[in-house]
Amino acid sequence: MRSKYKLIGGSLMGAVAIHLAFIACGHSLAVKGDADAGTEAGLLDALVDHISGLIDGATKDARADVDAGACGCTVSGPIQNTPASENPTQLKLGSFGALTTAGTMIVTGPFVLTDATGGYSGGSALALEPTAAACTALTVNDAPSSLPGYLMTIVSDPGVHGGRYLVPAGQMLCGYQPNVNVGNTGTLQWAGFVPYQ
């Protein structure tokens, strides 16, 4: 946008300068004698050349802004008009009805978890782990909170809504039944979106 204003401003300044030159020279070159007309025409030509140079400079700046972006940087992919969190093609959701202490892979990164609800006998626990074939299994003496990438335990409703938990590339989100001493399984309903890359 800035380059458009430069071009318009340069054009307006040029028009004003030409107008002032005509006023200063008596409005008409034909009224003067041949000698005066040549001098004024030379002055006018010099003025027009100078204004053209200013406009060309503004145009070069405008082209530079368009070619390299206003910040002087390049964009590697298409520019998105819709945030990833509102783009239906980027949204993901799911449900698991049998989370255990063995761990269940929910989703791999990159991903942004926005909503999660859990229930049944102690809820559900979530942890980030490096992407692998399976989540880390918990033993009787472990709790999900002992895992290095532990995020949270969701106990029934209301859960988490409108959150922004990032699962980075190369990581996965694992779900667990958080109470290792109870034989029941946990449940989890989740939603989020894949960020643009």
C-alpha positions in Angstrom: 0.0 0.0 0.0 2.8 2.4 0.8 4.1 2.3 -2.8 0.7 3.4 -4.1 0.8 6.4 -1.9 4.3 7.3 -3.0 3.3 7.1 -6.7 0.1 9.2 -6.1 2.0 11.7 -4.0 4.7 12.0 -6.6 2.2 12.5 -9.3 0.4 15.2 -7.4 3.6 17.0 -6.6 4.5 16.9 -10.3 1.2 18.3 -11.3 1.5 21.1 -8.8 5.0 21.9 -9.9 4.0 22.1 -13.6 1.0 24.3 -12.7 3.3 26.6 -10.7 5.7 26.8 -13.6 3.0 27.8 -16.0 1.7 30.5 -13.5 5.3 31.8 -13.0 5.8 31.9 -16.8 2.7 33.9 -17.6 0.2 31.0 -18.3 1.0 30.8 -22.0 4.2 30.3 -24.0 2.7 31.6 -27.2 2.3 35.2 -25.9 6.0 35.7 -25.4 8.5 36.4 -28.1 10.5 33.7 -29.7 13.6 34.3 -27.5 11.6 34.2 -24.3 9.6 31.2 -25.4 12.8 29.2 -26.0 14.1 30.1 -22.5 10.8 29.2 -20.9 10.5 26.0 -22.9 14.0 25.0 -21.7 13.0 25.8 -18.1 9.8 23.8 -18.6 11.7 20.9 -20.1 14.1 20.9 -17.2 11.2 21.0 -14.8 9.4 18.1 -16.5 12.6 16.0 -16.6 13.2 16.6 -12.9 9.6 15.6 -12.1 9.8 12.5 -14.3 13.0 11.5 -12.4 11.1 11.8 -9.1 8.2 9.8 -10.4 10.5 7.1 -11.8 12.2 6.9 -8.4 8.9 6.4 -6.7 8.0 3.7 -9.3 11.3 1.9 -8.8 10.6 1.9 -5.0 7.1 0.6 -5.7 8.5 -2.2 -7.9 11.0 -3.1 -5.2 8.2 -3.3 -2.6 6.2 -5.6 -4.9 9.1 -7.8 -5.9 10.6 -8.4 -2.5 7.6 -7.8 -0.2 7.2 -4.6 1.8 9.6 -6.0 4.5 12.3 -7.0 2.0 11.6 -10.7 2.6 10.3 -13.5 0.4 7.3 -15.8 1.0 8.0 -19.5 0.4 4.4 -20.6 0.0 1.0 -19.2 -0.9 -0.3 -16.4 1.3 -3.3 -17.6 3.3 -6.4 -15.4 3.8 -8.0 -17.6 6.4 -6.4 -18.5 9.7 -5.6 -22.2 10.0 -7.9 -22.4 13.0 -10.8 -21.4 10.8 -9.9 -23.3 7.6 -12.0 -26.5 7.4 -9.2 -28.3 5.5 -6.8 -27.8 8.5 -9.2 -29.0 11.2 -8.9 -32.4 12.9 -10.9 -34.1 15.6 -11.4 -37.5 17.1 -12.6 -39.6 20.0 -11.0 -42.5 21.9 -13.1 -44.6 24.2 -10.5 -47.0 25.6 -7.4 -45.1 26.9 -5.2 -47.3 29.1 -1.9 -46.9 30.9 -0.2 -48.3 27.8 -0.9 -45.0 26.1 -2.6 -44.2 22.8 -1.2 -42.0 20.1 -3.8 -39.2 19.5 -2.1 -37.1 16.8 1.3 -36.3 15.4 2.7 -32.8 15.0 2.7 -30.2 13.8 -0.7 -29.7 15.4 -2.4 -27.3 17.8 -4.8 -28.9 20.3 -7.7 -26.5 21.1 -10.3 -28.6 22.8 -10.3 -31.8 24.8 -12.8 -33.5 27.2 -12.3 -36.7 29.0 -14.2 -38.8 31.5 -14.7 -42.1 33.3 -12.9 -43.0 36.4 -10.3 -40.3 36.8 -10.4 -38.8 33.3 -7.6 -38.7 30.8 -4.0 -37.5 30.8 -2.1 -36.0 27.8 1.6 -36.0 27.2 4.0 -35.0 24.4 6.5 -37.6 23.3 8.9 -37.9 20.4 7.3 -39.4 17.4 7.6 -43.2 17.6 5.7 -46.4 16.8 4.0 -46.3 20.2 3.6 -44.2 23.3 5.5 -44.9 26.4 3.7 -47.4 28.6 3.2 -46.6 32.2 3.9 -49.2 35.0 2.0 -49.6 38.2 4.3 -47.1 40.0 4.2 -44.5 37.3 1.7 -41.7 36.7 1.3 -39.7 33.5 2.6 -36.6 35.3 6.0 -38.4 35.6 6.5 -38.3 31.8 8.8 -35.6 30.6 6.2 -34.2 28.1 3.2 -34.3 30.5 0.6 -31.6 29.6 -2.5 -32.1 31.7 -5.0 -34.4 33.2 -8.6 -33.8 32.1 -11.2 -34.9 34.7 -14.6 -35.1 33.1 -16.3 -31.8 32.0 -15.7 -29.0 31.3 -12.3 -30.1 29.9 -10.2 -27.7 27.9 -11.9 -25.4 25.3 -10.2 -22.6 23.2 -6.7 -23.7 24.3 -3.6 -23.5 22.1 -1.4 -26.5 23.0 1.3 -26.9 20.3 2.4 -30.4 19.3 5.6 -29.6 17.4 6.8 -31.4 14.3 8.6 -34.6 15.3 6.4 -35.0 18.4 3.2 -36.9 19.1 0.4 -36.4 21.6 -0.3 -39.4 23.7 -3.4 -40.1 25.8 -3.5 -42.2 29.0 -5.9 -43.5 31.6 -4.3 -41.5 34.4 -5.0 -43.8 37.4 -2.7 -46.8 37.0 -4.3 -48.6 39.9 -7.8 -48.6 38.4 -8.7 -51.2 35.8 -11.1 -48.8 34.0 -10.3 -47.1 30.7 -10.3 -43.4 30.0 -12.2 -41.6 27.3 -11.1 -38.6 25.3 -12.7 -36.3 22.7 -10.3 -33.9 21.1 -10.2 -31.2 18.3 -7.6 -28.8 16.9 -5.9 -27.8 13.7 -2.8 -28.3 11.6 -0.9 -25.0 11.4 0.2 -23.7 8.0 3.8 -24.6 7.1 
